[in-house]
Amino acid sequence: MSSEDSLAELAASIDALAERLADRSIDLLRSAIGDPGAAGAAATERLVTRARRSLDKASTLLRTADRDAGDPDG
């Protein structure tokens, strides 16, 4: 990662990873629904969803920091 990466660019990368986690979460839910004995899939889905939410929060924080850094009154 270069020093030229802005916080907004990092936030965009985090958003892409969060999207991948959302896709994986949906796949895990489908597995859990399709196989009632797949309790592990449901538990893993909850973990993946928590990770995605954390990434969403991180992305929001970085965008806020990037916006504030560009605000001369901030």
Rosetta constraint file for C-alpha pairs under 8 A:
AtomPair CA 1 CA 5 HARMONIC 7.07 0.50
AtomPair CA 5 CA 9 HARMONIC 6.01 0.50
AtomPair CA 5 CA 10 HARMONIC 6.75 0.50
AtomPair CA 6 CA 10 HARMONIC 6.46 0.50
AtomPair CA 6 CA 66 HARMONIC 7.31 0.50
AtomPair CA 7 CA 11 HARMONIC 6.08 0.50
AtomPair CA 7 CA 62 HARMONIC 5.51 0.50
AtomPair CA 7 CA 63 HARMONIC 6.39 0.50
AtomPair CA 7 CA 65 HARMONIC 7.39 0.50
AtomPair CA 7 CA 66 HARMONIC 5.39 0.50
AtomPair CA 8 CA 12 HARMONIC 6.21 0.50
AtomPair CA 8 CA 62 HARMONIC 6.50 0.50
AtomPair CA 8 CA 63 HARMONIC 5.32 0.50
AtomPair CA 8 CA 66 HARMONIC 6.18 0.50
AtomPair CA 9 CA 13 HARMONIC 6.40 0.50
AtomPair CA 10 CA 14 HARMONIC 6.25 0.50
AtomPair CA 10 CA 59 HARMONIC 7.78 0.50
AtomPair CA 10 CA 62 HARMONIC 7.60 0.50
AtomPair CA 11 CA 15 HARMONIC 6.10 0.50
AtomPair CA 11 CA 58 HARMONIC 7.49 0.50
AtomPair CA 11 CA 59 HARMONIC 4.49 0.50
AtomPair CA 11 CA 60 HARMONIC 7.37 0.50
AtomPair CA 11 CA 62 HARMONIC 5.93 0.50
AtomPair CA 11 CA 63 HARMONIC 6.41 0.50
AtomPair CA 12 CA 16 HARMONIC 6.34 0.50
AtomPair CA 12 CA 59 HARMONIC 7.34 0.50
AtomPair CA 13 CA 17 HARMONIC 6.47 0.50
AtomPair CA 14 CA 18 HARMONIC 6.13 0.50
AtomPair CA 14 CA 55 HARMONIC 6.32 0.50
AtomPair CA 14 CA 56 HARMONIC 7.67 0.50
AtomPair CA 14 CA 58 HARMONIC 7.76 0.50
AtomPair CA 14 CA 59 HARMONIC 6.11 0.50
AtomPair CA 15 CA 19 HARMONIC 6.17 0.50
AtomPair CA 15 CA 55 HARMONIC 7.22 0.50
AtomPair CA 15 CA 56 HARMONIC 6.83 0.50
AtomPair CA 15 CA 59 HARMONIC 6.59 0.50
AtomPair CA 16 CA 20 HARMONIC 6.44 0.50
AtomPair CA 17 CA 21 HARMONIC 6.33 0.50
AtomPair CA 17 CA 55 HARMONIC 7.93 0.50
AtomPair CA 18 CA 22 HARMONIC 6.19 0.50
AtomPair CA 18 CA 52 HARMONIC 5.01 0.50
AtomPair CA 18 CA 53 HARMONIC 7.80 0.50
AtomPair CA 18 CA 55 HARMONIC 5.98 0.50
AtomPair CA 18 CA 56 HARMONIC 6.78 0.50
AtomPair CA 19 CA 23 HARMONIC 6.28 0.50
AtomPair CA 19 CA 52 HARMONIC 7.81 0.50
AtomPair CA 20 CA 24 HARMONIC 6.25 0.50
AtomPair CA 21 CA 25 HARMONIC 6.03 0.50
AtomPair CA 21 CA 48 HARMONIC 6.33 0.50
AtomPair CA 21 CA 49 HARMONIC 7.24 0.50
AtomPair CA 21 CA 51 HARMONIC 7.76 0.50
AtomPair CA 21 CA 52 HARMONIC 5.89 0.50
AtomPair CA 22 CA 26 HARMONIC 6.36 0.50
AtomPair CA 22 CA 48 HARMONIC 7.75 0.50
AtomPair CA 22 CA 49 HARMONIC 6.93 0.50
AtomPair CA 22 CA 52 HARMONIC 6.69 0.50
AtomPair CA 23 CA 27 HARMONIC 6.41 0.50
AtomPair CA 24 CA 28 HARMONIC 6.20 0.50
AtomPair CA 24 CA 45 HARMONIC 7.88 0.50
AtomPair CA 24 CA 48 HARMONIC 7.66 0.50
AtomPair CA 25 CA 29 HARMONIC 6.20 0.50
AtomPair CA 25 CA 45 HARMONIC 5.08 0.50
AtomPair CA 25 CA 46 HARMONIC 7.84 0.50
AtomPair CA 25 CA 48 HARMONIC 6.09 0.50
AtomPair CA 25 CA 49 HARMONIC 6.38 0.50
AtomPair CA 26 CA 30 HARMONIC 6.23 0.50
AtomPair CA 26 CA 45 HARMONIC 7.83 0.50
AtomPair CA 27 CA 31 HARMONIC 6.31 0.50
AtomPair CA 28 CA 32 HARMONIC 6.19 0.50
AtomPair CA 28 CA 41 HARMONIC 5.43 0.50
AtomPair CA 28 CA 42 HARMONIC 6.65 0.50
AtomPair CA 28 CA 44 HARMONIC 7.35 0.50
AtomPair CA 28 CA 45 HARMONIC 5.56 0.50
AtomPair CA 29 CA 33 HARMONIC 6.13 0.50
AtomPair CA 29 CA 41 HARMONIC 6.99 0.50
AtomPair CA 29 CA 42 HARMONIC 6.30 0.50
AtomPair CA 29 CA 45 HARMONIC 6.48 0.50
AtomPair CA 30 CA 34 HARMONIC 5.95 0.50
AtomPair CA 31 CA 35 HARMONIC 6.01 0.50
AtomPair CA 31 CA 38 HARMONIC 7.08 0.50
AtomPair CA 31 CA 41 HARMONIC 6.53 0.50
AtomPair CA 32 CA 36 HARMONIC 6.03 0.50
AtomPair CA 32 CA 37 HARMONIC 7.59 0.50
AtomPair CA 32 CA 38 HARMONIC 5.25 0.50
AtomPair CA 32 CA 39 HARMONIC 6.68 0.50
AtomPair CA 32 CA 40 HARMONIC 8.00 0.50
AtomPair CA 32 CA 41 HARMONIC 5.44 0.50
AtomPair CA 32 CA 42 HARMONIC 5.56 0.50
AtomPair CA 38 CA 42 HARMONIC 7.00 0.50
AtomPair CA 39 CA 43 HARMONIC 6.41 0.50
AtomPair CA 40 CA 44 HARMONIC 6.03 0.50
AtomPair CA 41 CA 45 HARMONIC 6.02 0.50
AtomPair CA 42 CA 46 HARMONIC 6.43 0.50
AtomPair CA 43 CA 47 HARMONIC 6.52 0.50
AtomPair CA 44 CA 48 HARMONIC 6.13 0.50
AtomPair CA 45 CA 49 HARMONIC 6.04 0.50
AtomPair CA 46 CA 50 HARMONIC 6.24 0.50
AtomPair CA 47 CA 51 HARMONIC 6.32 0.50
AtomPair CA 48 CA 52 HARMONIC 6.20 0.50
AtomPair CA 49 CA 53 HARMONIC 6.21 0.50
AtomPair CA 50 CA 54 HARMONIC 6.28 0.50
AtomPair CA 51 CA 55 HARMONIC 6.32 0.50
AtomPair CA 52 CA 56 HARMONIC 6.23 0.50
AtomPair CA 53 CA 57 HARMONIC 6.30 0.50
AtomPair CA 54 CA 58 HARMONIC 6.23 0.50
AtomPair CA 55 CA 59 HARMONIC 6.09 0.50
AtomPair CA 56 CA 60 HARMONIC 6.27 0.50
AtomPair CA 57 CA 61 HARMONIC 6.20 0.50
AtomPair CA 58 CA 62 HARMONIC 6.20 0.50
AtomPair CA 59 CA 63 HARMONIC 6.21 0.50
AtomPair CA 60 CA 64 HARMONIC 6.14 0.50
AtomPair CA 61 CA 65 HARMONIC 6.13 0.50
AtomPair CA 62 CA 66 HARMONIC 6.01 0.50
AtomPair CA 63 CA 67 HARMONIC 6.05 0.50
AtomPair CA 64 CA 68 HARMONIC 6.05 0.50
AtomPair CA 65 CA 69 HARMONIC 6.00 0.50
AtomPair CA 66 CA 70 HARMONIC 6.51 0.50
AtomPair CA 67 CA 71 HARMONIC 6.45 0.50
AtomPair CA 68 CA 74 HARMONIC 5.69 0.50
AtomPair CA 69 CA 74 HARMONIC 7.26 0.50
